[in-house]
Amino acid sequence: MGRILTLEDVEFAIKGGSIYAAGGGGWADHGRMLGTAAVNAGQPELVSMDEVEDDAWIATAAAIGAPAGTTEWEMLGIDYVNAVRLLQDRLGAPVYGLMVGQNGKSSTLNAWLPSAILGTKVIDAVGDLRAHPTGDMGSIGMANSTEPMIQTAVGGNRKNNSYIELVVEGATAKVSPILRTASDMSGGFIASCRNPLKASYVRENAALGGISMALALGEAITDAEPKGGSEVIDAICKTTKGHILVEGKVTDKSVVYTSEAFDVGTITVTNEKGDHVLHVMNEYMAVDGPGGQRQATYPDVITTLNPDGFPLSVGEVEEGMTIHVLHVSKDQIPLSSSVIDPAVYPSVEATMGINLSDYALAK
């Protein structure tokens, strides 16, 4: 039987999703809006892949864009619902359920409102347990597929006449950039539904259980909060099977926003052992210790926490802060086929100027 998601689960999803956001952006407020609307509108239901028939259609619900506070974006809950409707119309078949490309402050909840209104299930699977900078990393092996895929996008700032509805079909690599362009034209943030795939494929290629892992983490954090920050951090480490890699002071932040809409650079955390360098591309992708030895690398979970155990996104970290760096090794989490696909790494490595694939692809 599936699990009917409640208002309490909304907060669990945001808290757990914020840890797995791995320093990525997104907005807890947007997640709260989506989740609250969903549990008030209907009964969103989380189902495990064990319960899904092989030939059922599963698509990915996603928000596309990385709007800085400067852009006039507008995305309403109904935009997520209408993106699913457009995809179903084009597919000519009902979508049984929706998965998400990654956990995050709001992305953990992307499938909830369509579930409440359309009856699609919230699938307990993700393209990547943690957040990542490129869509390919959460595409469950579809990044280089030549098979035509349907992708839809809905949203935009209404009063600026920037509202867009879009249906495209073609090889993923060719049509995904169209959705990113639509996002930019709509104000920087747009709802999408894309890549309908049979459940048999999703079962083999997604990171299974990714939503319930975020919920369990959020519940553990909530239970620990009355006891103080150190208890919260202990609960995060225990639940994720991770540890605090570094505790120290932020002595340098050199992160710039690129023309490709990525935040790229480094954050240096210093303690008695020396400088630890966190490598950023939207999210934390690697940590080098004193002397330059690699201490953590994507797809490991790498997250910065303040002393209260609250996850800080890259944008919230400032020089002078004392922070804790959480590290969860990749062998403690479910990995999707896209995370172990050599094709997803060269573009990220070129942008960052560091090697990721030697670790990520090592058995």
KOLLUMKE-341213 format. One record per residue (C-alpha): z, y, x; residue number from 1; chain. Coordinates in nm, 4 decimals. Layout:
<pts>
         z         y         x   nr  kette
         Z         Y         X  NUM      A
...
</pts>
This chain:
<pts>
         z         y         x   nr  kette
    0.0000    0.0000    0.0000    1      A
   -0.0696    0.3546    0.1105    2      A
    0.1919    0.6249    0.1572    3      A
    0.1909    0.9211   -0.0814    4      A
    0.2370    1.2307    0.1348    5      A
    0.5103    1.4767    0.0338    6      A
    0.6193    1.8330    0.1052    7      A
    0.8623    1.6939    0.3636    8      A
    0.5696    1.5167    0.5324    9      A
    0.3871    1.8522    0.5620   10      A
    0.6570    1.9782    0.8014   11      A
    0.6673    1.6455    0.9864   12      A
    0.2886    1.6631    1.0359   13      A
    0.3040    2.0198    1.1667   14      A
    0.5919    1.9499    1.4076   15      A
    0.4461    1.6254    1.5423   16      A
    0.0927    1.7625    1.5418   17      A
    0.2103    2.0657    1.7417   18      A
    0.3320    1.8363    2.0220   19      A
    0.0058    1.6383    2.0255   20      A
   -0.1824    1.9720    2.0213   21      A
   -0.1192    1.9614    2.3995   22      A
   -0.1103    2.3380    2.4362   23      A
   -0.4100    2.3884    2.2083   24      A
   -0.4279    2.6621    1.9530   25      A
   -0.4576    2.6222    1.5815   26      A
   -0.2062    2.7602    1.3406   27      A
    0.1018    2.6008    1.1900   28      A
    0.0603    2.8456    0.8997   29      A
   -0.2897    2.7123    0.8277   30      A
   -0.1589    2.3545    0.8362   31      A
    0.1259    2.4514    0.6050   32      A
   -0.1192    2.6140    0.3632   33      A
   -0.3394    2.3022    0.3564   34      A
   -0.0529    2.0563    0.3235   35      A
    0.1411    2.2530    0.0620   36      A
   -0.1719    2.3041   -0.1468   37      A
   -0.2465    1.9310   -0.1245   38      A
    0.0941    1.8034   -0.2365   39      A
    0.1016    2.0584   -0.5192   40      A
   -0.2535    1.9790   -0.6349   41      A
   -0.2296    1.6005   -0.6387   42      A
   -0.1085    1.2978   -0.4465   43      A
   -0.2714    1.2772   -0.1040   44      A
   -0.2478    0.9178    0.0148   45      A
   -0.2302    0.7967    0.3749   46      A
   -0.3816    0.4507    0.4260   47      A
   -0.4021    0.2341    0.7358   48      A
   -0.7339    0.0875    0.8439   49      A
   -0.6006   -0.2597    0.7580   50      A
   -0.6395   -0.1692    0.3906   51      A
   -1.0011   -0.0486    0.4097   52      A
   -1.3072   -0.2612    0.3299   53      A
   -1.5586   -0.2902    0.6157   54      A
   -1.8444   -0.1220    0.4284   55      A
   -1.6444    0.1790    0.2993   56      A
   -1.7654    0.5194    0.4161   57      A
   -1.5277    0.7232    0.6339   58      A
   -1.6139    1.0775    0.7471   59      A
   -1.4356    1.3269    0.9719   60      A
   -1.2719    1.6394    0.8293   61      A
   -1.2588    1.9140    1.0896   62      A
   -1.2117    2.2850    1.1399   63      A
   -1.4655    2.4285    1.3815   64      A
   -1.4140    2.7364    1.5939   65      A
   -1.1546    2.8983    1.8127   66      A
   -1.1064    3.2388    1.6563   67      A
   -0.9010    3.4785    1.8589   68      A
   -0.6841    3.7133    1.6542   69      A
   -0.9674    3.9625    1.6868   70      A
   -1.2127    3.7848    1.4541   71      A
   -1.2208    3.8314    1.0772   72      A
   -1.2193    3.4677    0.9793   73      A
   -1.1393    3.3400    0.6320   74      A
   -1.1062    2.9746    0.5484   75      A
   -0.9605    2.8560    0.2198   76      A
   -0.8391    2.5104    0.1277   77      A
   -1.1259    2.4710   -0.1200   78      A
   -1.3700    2.5044    0.1713   79      A
   -1.2508    2.1681    0.3082   80      A
   -1.3001    2.0140   -0.0374   81      A
   -1.6497    2.1562   -0.0810   82      A
   -1.7544    2.0380    0.2651   83      A
   -1.6749    1.6814    0.1511   84      A
   -1.8637    1.7325   -0.1765   85      A
   -2.1740    1.8492    0.0104   86      A
   -2.1600    1.5483    0.2417   87      A
   -2.1212    1.3039   -0.0473   88      A
   -2.4203    1.4624   -0.2253   89      A
   -2.6374    1.4229    0.0827   90      A
   -2.5101    1.0721    0.1577   91      A
   -2.5688    0.9645   -0.2021   92      A
   -2.2468    0.7620   -0.1974   93      A
   -1.8746    0.8292   -0.2333   94      A
   -1.6687    0.8820    0.0816   95      A
   -1.3698    0.6458    0.0684   96      A
   -1.1582    0.8339    0.3183   97      A
   -1.1369    1.1073    0.5793   98      A
   -1.0125    1.0884    0.9361   99      A
   -0.9625    1.3813    1.1755  100      A
   -1.0961    1.4366    1.5268  101      A
   -0.7546    1.5122    1.6769  102      A
   -0.3936    1.5914    1.5988  103      A
   -0.2881    1.9558    1.6128  104      A
   -0.0865    2.2296    1.4440  105      A
   -0.3190    2.2194    1.1430  106      A
   -0.5772    1.9487    1.2178  107      A
   -0.3309    1.6664    1.1413  108      A
   -0.3493    1.7932    0.7794  109      A
   -0.7264    1.8546    0.7497  110      A
   -0.7860    1.5546    0.5196  111      A
   -0.4942    1.6098    0.2802  112      A
   -0.6405    1.8568    0.0305  113      A
   -0.9677    1.6677   -0.0301  114      A
   -0.7494    1.3585   -0.0835  115      A
   -0.5433    1.5379   -0.3486  116      A
   -0.8447    1.6821   -0.5326  117      A
   -1.1275    1.4318   -0.4783  118      A
   -0.9237    1.1140   -0.4307  119      A
   -1.0570    1.0423   -0.0816  120      A
   -0.7909    0.8668    0.1271  121      A
   -0.6218    1.0193    0.4309  122      A
   -0.7177    0.7628    0.6933  123      A
   -0.4469    0.6812    0.9492  124      A
   -0.6862    0.7117    1.2416  125      A
   -0.7908    0.9968    1.4686  126      A
   -1.0756    1.0621    1.7108  127      A
   -0.8139    1.1373    1.9766  128      A
   -0.4352    1.1190    1.9435  129      A
   -0.4025    1.4517    2.1282  130      A
   -0.6138    1.7669    2.1111  131      A
   -0.9105    1.8204    2.3446  132      A
   -1.1596    2.0997    2.4238  133      A
   -1.4921    1.9421    2.3208  134      A
   -1.6024    1.7750    2.0000  135      A
   -1.7475    1.4876    2.2019  136      A
   -1.3969    1.3814    2.3080  137      A
   -1.3044    1.3087    1.9455  138      A
   -1.6399    1.1768    1.8293  139      A
   -1.5460    0.8041    1.8506  140      A
   -1.8530    0.7213    2.0562  141      A
   -2.1090    0.9215    1.8567  142      A
   -2.1644    1.1996    2.1130  143      A
   -2.4858    1.0514    2.2534  144      A
   -2.5919    0.8547    1.9466  145      A
   -2.9566    0.8908    1.8463  146      A
   -2.8704    0.7800    1.4921  147      A
   -2.9111    1.0693    1.2448  148      A
   -2.5763    1.2010    1.1229  149      A
   -2.4937    1.4268    0.8276  150      A
   -2.2757    1.7292    0.9023  151      A
   -2.1659    1.9979    0.6573  152      A
   -1.9848    2.3289    0.6986  153      A
   -1.8283    2.5605    0.4397  154      A
   -1.6382    2.8875    0.4725  155      A
   -1.6468    3.2434    0.5946  156      A
   -1.5242    3.5901    0.5197  157      A
   -1.6295    3.6625    0.1609  158      A
   -1.5895    4.0385    0.1628  159      A
   -1.8038    4.0646    0.4773  160      A
   -2.0729    3.8505    0.3101  161      A
   -2.0158    3.5931    0.5849  162      A
   -1.9566    3.2946    0.3558  163      A
   -2.1829    3.0025    0.4521  164      A
   -2.2567    2.6572    0.3109  165      A
   -2.4589    2.4348    0.5402  166      A
   -2.5894    2.0759    0.5402  167      A
   -2.7645    1.9475    0.8518  168      A
   -2.8870    1.6050    0.9538  169      A
   -2.9918    1.4772    1.2930  170      A
   -2.8643    1.3332    1.6210  171      A
   -2.5052    1.4497    1.6754  172      A
   -2.5768    1.6308    2.0017  173      A
   -2.8504    1.8339    1.8310  174      A
   -2.6705    1.9274    1.5087  175      A
   -2.3131    1.9835    1.6306  176      A
   -2.4041    2.3130    1.8048  177      A
   -2.5508    2.4358    1.4734  178      A
   -2.2068    2.4041    1.3132  179      A
   -2.0467    2.5929    1.6032  180      A
   -2.3030    2.8726    1.5562  181      A
   -2.2307    2.8760    1.1805  182      A
   -1.8600    2.9029    1.2591  183      A
   -1.9242    3.2051    1.4795  184      A
   -2.1452    3.3697    1.2137  185      A
   -1.8869    3.3063    0.9401  186      A
   -1.6137    3.4895    1.1325  187      A
   -1.5075    3.2257    1.3850  188      A
   -1.3522    2.9433    1.1824  189      A
   -1.5218    2.7082    0.9342  190      A
   -1.4393    2.3835    0.7496  191      A
   -1.6612    2.0843    0.8138  192      A
   -1.7124    1.7274    0.7047  193      A
   -1.9296    1.5165    0.9276  194      A
   -2.0455    1.1862    1.0690  195      A
   -1.9990    0.9393    0.7788  196      A
   -1.9537    0.5961    0.9343  197      A
   -1.8728    0.2505    0.8033  198      A
   -1.5073    0.1507    0.8232  199      A
   -1.5948   -0.1469    1.0433  200      A
   -1.7153    0.0991    1.3115  201      A
   -1.4148    0.3303    1.2736  202      A
   -1.1758    0.0356    1.3080  203      A
   -1.3299   -0.0552    1.6445  204      A
   -1.3641    0.2967    1.7858  205      A
   -1.0955    0.5360    1.6538  206      A
   -0.7363    0.5781    1.7736  207      A
   -0.5602    0.3887    1.4946  208      A
   -0.2239    0.5030    1.3576  209      A
   -0.2631    0.8559    1.4933  210      A
   -0.1458    1.0355    1.1775  211      A
    0.1647    0.8203    1.1234  212      A
    0.2550    0.8702    1.4917  213      A
    0.2501    1.2485    1.4388  214      A
    0.4610    1.2109    1.1217  215      A
    0.7181    0.9897    1.2986  216      A
    0.7439    1.2391    1.5848  217      A
    0.7905    1.5284    1.3412  218      A
    1.0635    1.3373    1.1605  219      A
    1.2472    1.2672    1.4873  220      A
    1.2265    1.6362    1.5841  221      A
    1.3598    1.7428    1.2415  222      A
    1.6540    1.5018    1.2708  223      A
    1.7424    1.6343    1.6173  224      A
    1.7071    2.0086    1.5474  225      A
    2.0650    2.0682    1.4185  226      A
    2.1995    1.9247    1.7486  227      A
    2.0212    2.1787    1.9730  228      A
    1.7308    2.2064    2.2140  229      A
    1.8228    1.9372    2.4646  230      A
    1.8593    1.6841    2.1813  231      A
    1.5191    1.7866    2.0439  232      A
    1.3593    1.7364    2.3858  233      A
    1.5322    1.3969    2.4200  234      A
    1.4040    1.2955    2.0753  235      A
    1.0477    1.3989    2.1664  236      A
    1.0626    1.1971    2.4896  237      A
    1.2130    0.8919    2.3200  238      A
    0.9678    0.8911    2.0274  239      A
    0.6558    0.9505    2.2400  240      A
    0.7736    0.7212    2.5252  241      A
    0.7192    1.0225    2.7499  242      A
    0.9287    1.2188    2.9992  243      A
    0.9769    1.5739    3.1243  244      A
    0.7490    1.5950    3.4273  245      A
    0.8518    1.9460    3.5356  246      A
    1.1142    2.1987    3.4364  247      A
    1.0754    2.5408    3.5921  248      A
    0.9710    2.9035    3.5693  249      A
    0.6186    3.0221    3.4947  250      A
    0.5226    3.2185    3.8067  251      A
    0.1504    3.2676    3.7404  252      A
   -0.0857    3.2573    3.4438  253      A
   -0.4562    3.2894    3.5203  254      A
   -0.6392    3.1898    3.2020  255      A
   -0.9594    3.3631    3.0912  256      A
   -1.1670    3.3402    2.7721  257      A
   -1.5235    3.2320    2.8559  258      A
   -1.8520    3.3104    2.6848  259      A
   -1.8598    2.9465    2.5652  260      A
   -1.5428    3.0189    2.3628  261      A
   -1.3060    2.8265    2.5871  262      A
   -0.9768    2.9374    2.7423  263      A
   -1.0040    2.8190    3.1038  264      A
   -0.7728    2.8569    3.4020  265      A
   -0.4322    2.7602    3.5379  266      A
   -0.0621    2.8113    3.4717  267      A
    0.1796    2.7667    3.7629  268      A
    0.5334    2.6392    3.7043  269      A
    0.7707    2.6670    3.9999  270      A
    1.0997    2.4884    4.0658  271      A
    1.2997    2.3759    4.3710  272      A
    1.0282    2.1200    4.4554  273      A
    0.7540    2.3845    4.4677  274      A
    0.4550    2.4867    4.2585  275      A
    0.3126    2.2706    3.9809  276      A
   -0.0307    2.3753    3.8543  277      A
   -0.1275    2.3088    3.4915  278      A
   -0.5064    2.3034    3.4471  279      A
   -0.6230    2.4495    3.1144  280      A
   -0.9400    2.4180    2.9083  281      A
   -0.8095    2.5216    2.5656  282      A
   -0.5554    2.2414    2.6101  283      A
   -0.3612    2.1147    2.9132  284      A
   -0.5946    1.8725    3.0879  285      A
   -0.4163    1.7981    3.4178  286      A
   -0.1095    1.8760    3.6292  287      A
   -0.1096    1.8939    4.0102  288      A
    0.2240    1.8817    4.1890  289      A
    0.3349    2.0497    4.5140  290      A
    0.0868    1.9521    4.7847  291      A
   -0.1876    1.9126    4.5264  292      A
   -0.1209    1.5533    4.4250  293      A
   -0.2235    1.4744    4.0683  294      A
    0.0731    1.4073    3.8383  295      A
   -0.0906    1.3909    3.4943  296      A
   -0.4479    1.3819    3.3655  297      A
   -0.6199    1.3748    3.0246  298      A
   -0.6068    1.1640    2.8067  299      A
   -0.2342    1.1711    2.8891  300      A
   -0.0404    1.3962    2.6518  301      A
    0.0622    1.7148    2.8376  302      A
    0.2615    1.9730    2.6391  303      A
    0.4716    2.2766    2.7290  304      A
    0.8063    2.3173    2.5498  305      A
    1.0556    2.6012    2.5523  306      A
    1.4263    2.5179    2.6119  307      A
    1.4720    2.4699    2.2345  308      A
    1.2071    2.1946    2.2414  309      A
    0.9531    2.4116    2.0585  310      A
    0.5931    2.3442    2.1678  311      A
    0.4212    2.6457    2.3224  312      A
    0.0442    2.6807    2.3077  313      A
   -0.1357    2.8096    2.6167  314      A
   -0.1575    3.1510    2.4499  315      A
    0.2203    3.1642    2.3973  316      A
    0.3155    3.0839    2.7581  317      A
    0.4008    3.3951    2.9607  318      A
    0.5005    3.4593    3.3205  319      A
    0.8777    3.4567    3.3644  320      A
    0.9444    3.1957    3.0954  321      A
    1.1405    2.8787    3.1682  322      A
    0.9488    2.5818    3.0294  323      A
    0.9548    2.2024    3.0200  324      A
    0.6335    2.0049    3.0663  325      A
    0.6170    1.6872    2.8585  326      A
    0.4054    1.4015    2.9961  327      A
    0.3109    1.0913    2.7955  328      A
    0.1021    0.8448    2.9920  329      A
   -0.2238    0.7231    2.8359  330      A
   -0.0950    0.3642    2.8420  331      A
    0.1641    0.4626    2.5759  332      A
   -0.0930    0.5829    2.3189  333      A
   -0.3910    0.4407    2.1286  334      A
   -0.7186    0.5454    2.2928  335      A
   -1.0478    0.5893    2.1094  336      A
   -1.3867    0.4869    2.2452  337      A
   -1.4821    0.8516    2.3063  338      A
   -1.1862    0.9090    2.5402  339      A
   -1.3071    0.6226    2.7625  340      A
   -1.6745    0.7270    2.7447  341      A
   -1.7983    0.8538    3.0854  342      A
   -2.0476    1.0868    2.9112  343      A
   -1.7783    1.3217    2.7752  344      A
   -1.6372    1.4258    3.1149  345      A
   -1.9089    1.5952    3.3282  346      A
   -1.9300    1.9155    3.1209  347      A
   -1.5513    1.9567    3.1147  348      A
   -1.5179    1.8806    3.4863  349      A
   -1.7917    2.1353    3.5656  350      A
   -1.6174    2.4050    3.3621  351      A
   -1.2737    2.3327    3.5098  352      A
   -1.3794    2.2526    3.8655  353      A
   -1.1534    1.9472    3.8866  354      A
   -1.1941    1.5695    3.8544  355      A
   -1.0660    1.4037    3.5373  356      A
   -1.2833    1.0960    3.4977  357      A
   -1.1528    0.8958    3.7948  358      A
   -0.8156    0.8760    3.6207  359      A
   -0.9313    0.8781    3.2602  360      A
   -1.1717    0.5889    3.3077  361      A
   -0.9511    0.3823    3.5412  362      A
   -0.8344    0.0606    3.3830  363      A
</pts>
